[in-house]
Amino acid sequence: MLVSSGLHFALTHYERTSSVPYGQRVAVDGGSVNVVDHAAEGPTVVLLTGLGTPSPALDFAPLVRELDGYRVVVVEGFGYGYADMTGPERTVENVSQELHSALEAAGVEAPYVLGGHSLAGFYILDYVNRYPEEVSAVIGIDTTVPAFAAAQDDAPAAEGGGIRWDRLASSTGLLRWVLLAAPDLALPETTAHTADEREQITRMTIWNFANPAVTDETRRIGDNARRLEDLGFPADLPVLMLLAQDTVDQTPEWLPSHEKQLQDVEDHELVVLDGGHYLHWTRSPEIAAEVTTFLDEHDVAARNPAGAEASASAG
């Protein structure tokens, strides 16, 4: 095990020092997070990842390419991508405050469209209630509804301590050797990512797996869900929810929980797309088309500084 750990440490050091990081690291309370700004003309769309994604910027790459009429910003919080792997407690309050500070530090002007996948549904909901003037619309990609998650988990957040077997697999190099033999275990189930993206996703899975920040975030899912379960979206905020047919079929309460979450939102749309939970891997063209239609119908560009400037220039 010592030989494996030493070789793993040496390889990791070499990979990190020889790789060119993407994005811009910005300071927030407790450390630094990473902001990847695809600076294009058009309304700004900020994307947040689901739980445990080793490289959110690369994970969303197929969708970013399809959203070519927008300025897409992917924020990698503590434990993700090129952000610090440790940080403050992963409460929804801290995540929202860090996101607000990161966008401000990176020069991302509000209001913007706030979107995300899976567990990002927690943070989107908290953010739009904490900073209502910052967000012009919401896009959810098979997001988790806090009331649904709270009903599934009655236990408090787990305390630290004990042996972290998952982290041990990473720190000893065991994960590296497993992925060397079976690389598809770490890769998106799609051909939409480039060969370079897939190679880098594998490396970052090895680097970031089971890190302290994501471990703490996982332990707090139940507590965070209960903090948010009675919270709804502002009634006048346009909300587009894109659900995966596979998740709807496998989880009976998935669709009803989203319908209930949206019942008091005046301008909302709920669309079920064929595919699995990671819709942005396999249905990026359809997602981009739905997003464009929805934002155009609700004239979101007029609310968004970048979009308004682009429209004025075109006129």
matplotlib code that plots the C-alpha trace (Angstrom):
import matplotlib.pyplot as plt

x = [0.0, 2.9, 4.3, 0.9, 0.4, 3.9, 3.5, 0.0, 1.3, 4.1, 1.8, -0.8, 1.9, 3.2, -0.3, -1.3, 1.9, 1.9, -1.8, -3.1, -5.9, -9.1, -11.1, -10.3, -9.8, -11.5, -11.3, -14.4, -14.8, -12.8, -10.7, -10.9, -13.4, -13.2, -15.3, -15.3, -16.6, -17.4, -17.6, -19.9, -22.5, -26.1, -27.9, -25.8, -26.6, -24.9, -24.7, -24.3, -23.3, -24.9, -23.3, -19.7, -19.0, -15.2, -15.1, -18.3, -16.9, -16.1, -19.3, -21.4, -19.2, -21.7, -24.5, -22.2, -21.4, -25.1, -25.9, -23.8, -26.1, -25.4, -22.6, -22.4, -20.6, -19.9, -19.1, -17.0, -17.5, -15.5, -14.7, -15.2, -13.0, -10.1, -11.6, -10.1, -11.0, -11.7, -13.9, -16.5, -19.5, -21.6, -24.8, -27.1, -26.4, -22.6, -23.0, -25.3, -23.0, -20.0, -21.7, -22.7, -19.2, -17.6, -19.8, -19.2, -15.4, -15.4, -17.3, -20.5, -23.1, -26.6, -29.3, -28.5, -30.3, -29.5, -29.5, -28.2, -28.4, -29.6, -28.6, -28.1, -31.8, -31.2, -28.8, -30.8, -33.9, -32.0, -30.2, -33.3, -34.9, -31.7, -30.8, -34.1, -32.9, -29.9, -31.8, -33.9, -35.0, -34.3, -33.5, -33.5, -32.1, -33.6, -33.1, -33.8, -36.8, -35.9, -39.4, -38.9, -35.4, -36.5, -39.2, -36.6, -34.2, -35.2, -31.7, -29.6, -26.3, -23.7, -20.9, -17.3, -14.9, -14.2, -12.4, -13.2, -13.0, -13.9, -11.2, -8.7, -9.3, -8.4, -5.4, -3.8, -4.0, -6.5, -9.0, -6.3, -5.5, -9.2, -9.8, -6.6, -8.2, -11.8, -11.7, -15.4, -16.3, -15.4, -16.6, -20.0, -22.2, -22.1, -20.1, -20.8, -17.5, -14.2, -11.4, -9.4, -12.4, -12.8, -9.1, -9.2, -12.4, -10.7, -7.7, -9.8, -11.9, -8.7, -7.6, -11.0, -12.8, -14.3, -12.6, -13.5, -15.8, -18.0, -18.0, -19.4, -21.9, -23.1, -23.6, -25.6, -28.2, -30.9, -30.3, -30.2, -33.4, -35.3, -34.1, -35.6, -38.6, -41.1, -39.5, -40.8, -39.7, -40.8, -44.2, -43.1, -39.8, -39.8, -38.9, -38.2, -37.9, -36.5, -37.0, -35.5, -38.0, -35.9, -36.0, -39.8, -40.4, -38.1, -39.2, -43.0, -42.9, -40.3, -42.8, -45.5, -42.9, -41.8, -45.4, -46.1, -42.9, -44.1, -47.8, -47.5, -45.1, -47.0, -44.6, -43.3, -42.9, -42.2, -40.8, -40.0, -37.2, -36.3, -33.1, -31.4, -30.6, -27.6, -29.7, -27.0, -24.8, -27.3, -29.9, -27.9, -29.4, -33.0, -32.1, -30.7, -33.7, -36.1, -34.0, -33.9, -37.6, -38.5, -36.2, -37.4, -41.0, -40.4, -38.1, -35.3, -32.8, -34.5, -33.8, -30.2, -27.6, -25.5, -28.6, -30.1, -26.8, -26.6, -30.2, -29.6, -26.5, -28.5, -31.2]
y = [0.0, 2.4, 1.8, 2.4, 5.6, 6.9, 6.3, 7.7, 10.9, 11.3, 10.8, 13.2, 15.9, 15.4, 15.5, 18.7, 20.5, 19.6, 20.3, 23.8, 24.7, 26.1, 29.0, 31.7, 31.0, 33.7, 34.3, 33.9, 33.4, 30.3, 29.8, 29.9, 28.6, 28.4, 30.3, 29.3, 32.1, 31.4, 35.1, 35.3, 37.8, 37.2, 36.7, 35.2, 31.7, 30.5, 26.7, 24.8, 21.1, 18.2, 16.3, 14.9, 15.9, 16.0, 18.6, 20.6, 22.8, 19.6, 17.8, 20.7, 21.0, 19.5, 21.9, 24.9, 24.2, 24.1, 27.4, 29.3, 32.4, 32.9, 33.8, 30.6, 30.7, 27.5, 27.9, 25.2, 25.5, 24.0, 20.4, 20.7, 21.1, 23.5, 24.9, 24.2, 20.7, 22.0, 24.8, 26.1, 23.9, 22.9, 24.5, 26.1, 29.5, 29.2, 27.9, 30.8, 33.4, 31.9, 31.8, 35.4, 36.5, 34.4, 35.9, 39.4, 38.8, 37.4, 40.4, 38.5, 41.2, 40.6, 39.7, 36.3, 33.1, 30.6, 26.9, 23.7, 19.9, 17.5, 18.6, 22.2, 22.5, 23.1, 25.9, 27.5, 27.7, 29.2, 31.7, 33.1, 33.7, 35.2, 37.3, 37.8, 40.8, 38.8, 36.2, 36.8, 33.1, 29.6, 26.5, 23.2, 20.0, 17.0, 19.0, 17.6, 19.1, 19.7, 18.6, 15.3, 14.8, 15.7, 13.0, 10.4, 11.3, 11.7, 11.4, 14.4, 15.1, 12.5, 13.4, 13.1, 10.5, 6.8, 5.5, 7.2, 4.2, 6.1, 8.7, 5.8, 4.3, 7.7, 8.6, 5.1, 5.1, 2.2, 4.3, 5.2, 1.6, 0.7, 3.4, 2.4, -1.0, 0.3, 4.0, 4.0, 3.9, 7.6, 8.8, 10.3, 7.7, 9.7, 10.5, 14.3, 14.9, 15.2, 12.8, 15.5, 16.2, 12.6, 12.2, 15.2, 14.0, 10.8, 12.6, 15.0, 12.1, 10.6, 13.9, 15.0, 11.8, 11.8, 15.1, 16.7, 19.4, 16.9, 14.5, 17.2, 18.3, 14.7, 14.4, 17.6, 16.7, 15.8, 18.9, 21.2, 19.6, 20.2, 23.9, 24.4, 22.1, 24.9, 27.4, 28.1, 30.0, 33.7, 33.8, 36.2, 34.4, 32.5, 28.8, 26.1, 22.5, 19.8, 16.3, 13.0, 10.4, 7.6, 9.4, 10.0, 6.3, 5.0, 7.5, 7.8, 11.1, 12.8, 14.4, 15.3, 16.9, 19.2, 20.0, 20.9, 23.1, 25.0, 25.4, 29.0, 30.2, 32.3, 31.7, 28.2, 25.2, 21.6, 19.4, 15.7, 14.7, 11.1, 10.1, 9.5, 11.8, 13.4, 14.9, 17.4, 14.5, 13.1, 15.8, 19.0, 20.1, 19.6, 21.4, 24.3, 24.5, 24.5, 27.1, 29.4, 29.2, 29.7, 32.7, 34.3, 33.9, 35.5, 38.2, 37.4, 39.2, 42.5, 41.8, 40.7, 43.5, 41.4, 40.3, 43.8, 45.2, 42.5, 43.1, 46.9, 46.3, 44.0, 46.6]
z = [0.0, 0.7, -2.8, -4.3, -2.3, -3.1, -6.8, -6.8, -5.1, -7.6, -10.6, -9.2, -8.6, -12.2, -13.7, -11.8, -12.6, -16.2, -16.8, -17.7, -15.4, -16.8, -15.4, -12.9, -9.2, -7.1, -3.4, -1.2, 2.6, 3.5, 0.4, -3.4, -5.9, -9.7, -12.2, -15.9, -18.0, -21.6, -22.5, -25.4, -26.4, -25.1, -21.8, -19.0, -17.9, -14.7, -14.2, -11.0, -10.8, -9.1, -6.2, -6.5, -10.1, -10.4, -13.1, -13.6, -16.4, -18.4, -17.4, -18.8, -22.0, -24.4, -23.2, -23.2, -26.9, -27.7, -25.8, -28.3, -28.1, -24.4, -22.1, -20.0, -16.6, -14.7, -11.0, -9.4, -5.6, -2.8, -3.6, -7.4, -10.4, -9.7, -6.5, -3.1, -1.8, 1.7, 2.7, 5.2, 6.2, 3.2, 4.4, 1.8, 3.4, 2.9, -0.7, -1.7, -0.1, -1.8, -5.2, -4.8, -3.9, -6.7, -9.4, -8.1, -8.0, -11.5, -12.9, -13.7, -13.8, -12.4, -13.2, -14.8, -15.5, -12.8, -13.8, -12.5, -12.3, -9.6, -6.0, -7.4, -7.0, -3.3, -3.9, -6.7, -4.5, -1.6, -3.9, -5.6, -2.2, -0.7, -3.7, -5.7, -7.7, -9.0, -11.0, -14.1, -14.6, -13.4, -15.4, -13.6, -15.1, -13.2, -10.0, -6.6, -4.7, -1.1, 0.2, -1.7, -0.3, 3.2, 3.0, 2.1, 4.9, 8.5, 9.9, 11.0, 9.2, 10.1, 12.4, 11.3, 12.5, 11.6, 8.6, 5.3, 3.1, -0.1, 0.5, 1.4, -2.0, -3.6, -1.3, -1.7, -5.4, -5.6, -7.5, -10.0, -10.7, -11.0, -13.6, -15.4, -15.9, -16.5, -17.5, -18.5, -14.8, -14.5, -17.9, -19.0, -20.8, -24.0, -27.1, -26.7, -24.9, -26.8, -26.2, -24.4, -22.1, -21.3, -20.5, -18.2, -16.5, -15.6, -14.2, -12.1, -10.8, -9.4, -7.9, -6.5, -5.5, -1.9, -1.0, 2.4, 1.0, -1.0, 1.9, 4.2, 1.5, 1.2, 5.0, 5.1, 2.4, 4.9, 7.0, 4.0, 2.6, 5.8, 5.9, 2.4, 2.3, 3.0, 0.7, -2.8, -5.9, -6.1, -7.8, -10.5, -11.4, -14.7, -14.0, -16.6, -15.2, -17.5, -16.0, -17.2, -18.3, -16.7, -13.3, -13.6, -14.4, -11.6, -8.9, -8.5, -6.5, -8.8, -11.1, -8.5, -6.2, -9.1, -10.0, -6.3, -6.2, -9.2, -8.4, -7.2, -9.9, -12.4, -15.4, -15.3, -17.7, -16.9, -19.7, -19.5, -21.9, -22.9, -21.2, -17.8, -14.9, -16.7, -19.5, -20.3, -21.5, -24.0, -24.7, -24.8, -28.2, -26.9, -23.6, -25.5, -27.7, -24.7, -22.9, -25.9, -26.5, -22.8, -22.3, -25.6, -24.6, -21.3, -22.7, -20.4, -22.5, -21.7, -18.0, -18.5, -19.1, -21.6, -23.5, -23.6, -25.0, -27.6, -28.7, -28.9, -31.0, -33.3, -33.7]

ax = plt.figure().add_subplot(projection="3d")
ax.plot(x, y, z, "-o")
ax.set_aspect("equal")
plt.show()
